[in-house]
Amino acid sequence: MPEPGSWHWLFGLTVSVCWGLFVVTWLAGAIYNLRRAPAVRERSAAASPWLVGPAAVLVLTQFAPASLWRPITIDAQWLAVLGVVLLVACTAFTLWARAALGTMWTSAAVIKDDHVLHTSGPYGITRHPIYTGLLGMLAGTTLIEGLGRWVVLFGLGVLVVTLKIRAEERLLGRTLGAAHAQYRQRVPLLIPRLPGGHK
């Protein structure tokens, strides 16, 4: 059997690989979209909340003392294994959703020329599969790290995603009208329905 330290090394490697794939994919996609994406026709007036995340990570990791998180930190291998499964699955789901969106992806809520409402693939599972995947990745990382400060980081992730979704839903509803209304009735917002669940 591997020594306990080797398991921690493997868990850490999984976190690095999954988040590394996410960052590389997003950077490559953003660079590609600068030249190939359709022009933006309408942009949400809501301010982007993405700056909140990096600022919070900096404060919680650099300035908050480790002793603050000790009471809610759990060092359990089964918890980390569960986190690995969740992180890997949600990373794959997030990358699938990003690939499906293609040049329609942006970091802000916008409507582009010839805007297409994606309703198949991951977008037939939830209306915001990238956010579903991101929150799953955060949850998986939180379990791998044994909760602690990651509980707060996950909560901040939920807050940022909620603000983004509200802005996007308002913009899509206003510009796409009946097509978006029908899509909302058919597909859940963020959490996939269980098989056999009510439509």
Rosetta blueprint (number, residue, H / E / L):
1 M L
2 P L
3 E L
4 P H
5 G H
6 S H
7 W H
8 H H
9 W H
10 L H
11 F H
12 G H
13 L H
14 T H
15 V H
16 S H
17 V H
18 C H
19 W H
20 G H
21 L H
22 F H
23 V H
24 V H
25 T H
26 W H
27 L H
28 A H
29 G H
30 A H
31 I H
32 Y H
33 N H
34 L H
35 R H
36 R H
37 A L
38 P L
39 A L
40 V E
41 R E
42 E E
43 R E
44 S L
45 A L
46 A L
47 A L
48 S L
49 P L
50 W L
51 L L
52 V H
53 G H
54 P H
55 A H
56 A H
57 V H
58 L H
59 V H
60 L H
61 T H
62 Q H
63 F H
64 A L
65 P L
66 A H
67 S H
68 L H
69 W L
70 R H
71 P H
72 I H
73 T E
74 I L
75 D L
76 A L
77 Q H
78 W H
79 L H
80 A H
81 V H
82 L H
83 G H
84 V H
85 V H
86 L H
87 L H
88 V H
89 A H
90 C H
91 T H
92 A H
93 F H
94 T H
95 L H
96 W H
97 A H
98 R H
99 A H
100 A H
101 L H
102 G H
103 T H
104 M H
105 W L
106 T L
107 S L
108 A L
109 A L
110 V E
111 I E
112 K E
113 D L
114 D L
115 H L
116 V L
117 L L
118 H L
119 T L
120 S L
121 G H
122 P H
123 Y H
124 G H
125 I L
126 T L
127 R L
128 H L
129 P H
130 I H
131 Y H
132 T H
133 G H
134 L H
135 L H
136 G H
137 M H
138 L H
139 A H
140 G H
141 T H
142 T H
143 L H
144 I H
145 E L
146 G L
147 L E
148 G L
149 R L
150 W H
151 V H
152 V H
153 L H
154 F H
155 G H
156 L H
157 G H
158 V H
159 L H
160 V H
161 V H
162 T H
163 L H
164 K H
165 I H
166 R H
167 A H
168 E H
169 E H
170 R H
171 L H
172 L H
173 G H
174 R H
175 T H
176 L H
177 G L
178 A H
179 A H
180 H H
181 A H
182 Q H
183 Y H
184 R H
185 Q H
186 R H
187 V L
188 P L
189 L L
190 L L
191 I L
192 P L
193 R L
194 L L
195 P L
196 G L
197 G L
198 H L
199 K L
